[in-house]
Amino acid sequence: MTHERGLPKSCPPSSLLSRFCREAIKLEDWEELRRLWSCFVQKLRVFWDLVCDEDGDHSYSFNQTSKWYIPHTDSEIEWTSCLLEQKINMLNICCLIQADNMNKKVEPQEENVESDLDAFSDEDDFFEKETRAKINNQPPRGILRTMKLDNGRTINIPITQQVPPKTEDMITEHQQILSSLDNDQRANFQSAPLRSDMEAFKAANPNGNFYDFLSWYSPKDIEGDEISKRMKESNNMWQKNWDRSKAVPVSQQRPLFDHKKEAEIVLRYLEMLDISNYMNQ
């Protein structure tokens, strides 16, 4: 794989993939390379299977500097690296998330309020009023820190979900999906992270309003004591998302990133890859 300017992509010299390549060049034929690759991928799957084992010991230790679960991988995806390196690092990220989930202590469950990220149900007016009454009576939840606004008010900055990691082929797929949607579908598809942050903000600020949210999230849309003209427009997607978002802290939201699904996608990709063709490029 190459950069847009035609420069070849590779992987860090200390990475797991680089270590594999150093062993691969010692082999005499392509069949030996395929066997080595098959063994390599099997070992990667073992890491994933172990971290998913509910009966296993999840008091794992990992490199505190590099933040890897799979040795000699990274917890971030660098698009300057080749796609294969990106895929392996994606698997490592999925393992880290799963390991953290398995190691979390059981905490008292907060009242379950359906997140807008899941779906909007057509409940009757009575149920809707009851739900909103419960939300309004709840204390602030999921607070990261506080922030003082120019008007003297103080708001709570919420804990939010991290931006989902993406490999280059995921970006391409994302763009293809967007191109197949109409304007409304495209806006809804792209607004999931925004709705997540709005729900987290409402949970952290039960009495907060759209002005407060924009003061934190998009200060350029605050003009003195008012929101910007574009945010006042009747068809503004931000306003629409705000109006229909509920107060749901991150701990109760559906994750934006399905790490289990992505881990299996990576493993299937690696298992199906003809490494001899890849190495010959």
N, C-alpha and C positions, 0 to 999 in steps of 0.2 A: 504494500500500500504506500501511496506517496502523498505529499502535501499538494495543495492546489497548484503550487508553483513547480511541481515536479520533483521536489527533493524527497529522497527516500525516508521512510519512517522506520524506527527501530525500537529498542527498549533499553532501559538503564542497564549498565554492565552488571550491577549487583542483583538484578531482578531474577525471579524464578525462571522466567522464560529465557533470559539470557544464559542462565546456567544450563537449561535444557539444550539450547543451541550449541553450547560449547561441547556437550557430550555428543550431540547429533553429528557434528562434523567429523567425529572420529570413526563413524560407522562406514562400512564398506559398500552397502547397497541400500536401495529404497525399502526393501522388505524389512530389514533390520530397523530402519527409521520408523516405519509404521508400527512395529511391535513396541518400540520405545515410547512412541507417542501414545499408544493405547494404554500402556502401563502408567504413563504420566497422567493421563486423564482419569484413569481409575483411582489414582491416589487423590486427585482433586475431589472426586465424588466422595471418597471416604471422609474427607474433611467436612463436607456438607452433611453427609448422613450422620456423622457423629454429633454435630452441633444441633441436629434436629431430633436426636434420640431423647425422648422425654424421661426415660429411665436412667440416662447416663449421668455422669458427674460433670456438671457444667461450671465448676470452679476453675475455669481455664485461666491460663496466664498468656499474655501476648506482649509483644514488644511495645513498650510505652512510648518510644520515640517514633517508630514507623507506623504504629497502630495497625499491625497486621494480625490476622488470625491464621491465615495460610502463610507460612514462612516466606520471606523475601518478596512479598507483594506490597501493594500500597492501598491506602484507604481513600484515595482520590483517583479520578480518571483524568489522565492527561491526553488531550487530543493530539499532542505532538508525538505520542507513541503509536506504534502500529496497532491495528484493530485487535490482534490476538492478545497483546499486552493489556489493552483496555478490557477485554472480556475476562481475563484472569483476575484483574483488579476488581471488576464488577462482582465476581464470585466472592472475593475476599470481603467486599463491603456487605454483601448479603449474609455471609457468615458472621460478621461482626454484629449486625443488627439482630440476627437470630440468637446469637450468644447472649447479647444484652437482654433480650426478651426472656430468655430462659433463666437468667440470673436475677431478674427483678424480684424483689420481695413482694408478697401479696399485700396489697394495700386496701383499706376500706373503700368499697365501691361508692362513687358518687352517684347521685340520682341520674339515671340514664335518660338523656334528652336526645331524641333522634337528630342526627346531623343533617344539614342541608346537602352535604356531600353524598349521602346515601340516596335519598329520594324525598320528594314532597308528596305526602299522602293527602288524599281528599277527605279529611276528617270533618265532622260536623262542627258548627260554631261553638257548641258548648265545650267540646273537647279542646278546641283551639284556645278558648278563653282560659280554661283550667291550666293548660300547658304554659301559656304565657304568664299566668299568675305565679306558677312555681318558679319560672325563670327569673321573674322580677324580684322574688323574695330571696333568691340565693345570694350568698356573699360572693365577693370577687374570687375567681379561681384561675389558676394557671398564670400567676404573675411572675415576670422576670425581674422587672425593676420599675421605678416610677420616673415620670418625665413632667417637668413644669412647662406649661404653655406660656406664650407671650401675654395672654390675657389674664395670667395669674392662676389659672386652674391647674390642677395636677391630675394626670391620667396614669393608669397602669399600663406598662408595656407588657404584652402577653408573651408567654412561651409559644413559639410557632414551630410548625413542621419544617424540616430542612428541605431544600430544593432537591427533588429526586435526581440521582446521578444518571447520566446518559452516555452511552457509547456513540460513536459516530453513526453507526447504522441505525441506532434508535432515533437519532435526530432526523435522519433521512426518512424513516418510516413515519415519524411525527409530521413532517412536512407534507408527505404524500396524503396522510389522513386529512390534514387541514385543507388541502387543495380539492378534496372530494366533497367537502361540506358546504352548505350554503352559509350566508353571513351569520344568521342567528345560531346555527349549530356550531359554527367555528368559534363564535364569541363564548358560547356556553362551554365548549371543550377547553378553551384556553383559560377560563376563569376559575377552574378548580382550586389552584393555589390561592387566588384572591379570596374566594369564599372561605377557605380554611382559615386564613388570617383574620377575616372579618368575624368569624365565629369565635375564634380565640380571643379577639379584642372585646367582643361583647361579653364573653364569660369573665374576663378580667375587669371589665368596666360595666357593671349592670345598669348604671345610669348614664352611660356614655352615648354620644350621638355621632352622626356622620361627620360633623365638623371635627370632633375630637379624633376620630379615626384618621381623617385626612391630615390632621396636624402632625400625626406620627408617621403615617404611611406614605403620604404624598404632599409634603409641605408646599410644593410649588402651586398646589391647587387651593391654597389659603391666601386670600387677598384681604388683608386687614382683619375685620371681624366676620367675613363672609367666605363662603366657598366660591371657587372660580365659576365662570359662566358655563364652561363645558360640563361641569358637574351638576349644574342646575337643569340641564336639558332633560326633557321628559323621557327621551329614549336612551339616556346615559346608562351603560351597562353596569357601571360601578354603583350607581344609585339603586338600580334594580336588584343587584346582588345584595346590597346592604339591607334593603327592605325585606327580602325573603330569608336572610341569614338568621339563624338562631344562636343563642349563647351556648356554645359547646367548647370546652377546653380541649387542648390537644390530646390529653389522656383519654378522651372519649370519642375522638374523631376517627374516622376510617383513614388509615395511612394513605398518603398520596403515592407512596412507593410500595408496591407489592414485592417484597424481597424474596419470598418463596417462589413466586411465579418467575421472577427474573433469574433466580439461581438455576432453575430447571431449564430455562431457555438457553442460558450460557452453557450448561453442561451438555445439552443436546447439540448445540452448535459445535462444541469441541469434539464430541463423540462422532459426529458426522463429517468432520473436516478431514480431507485428504491431505495430510501433512506433507507428503512428497510434492504435491503440486504447489503448496504454499511456500515451501522452502526453496523451490526452484524458480520462484518469481524474482 
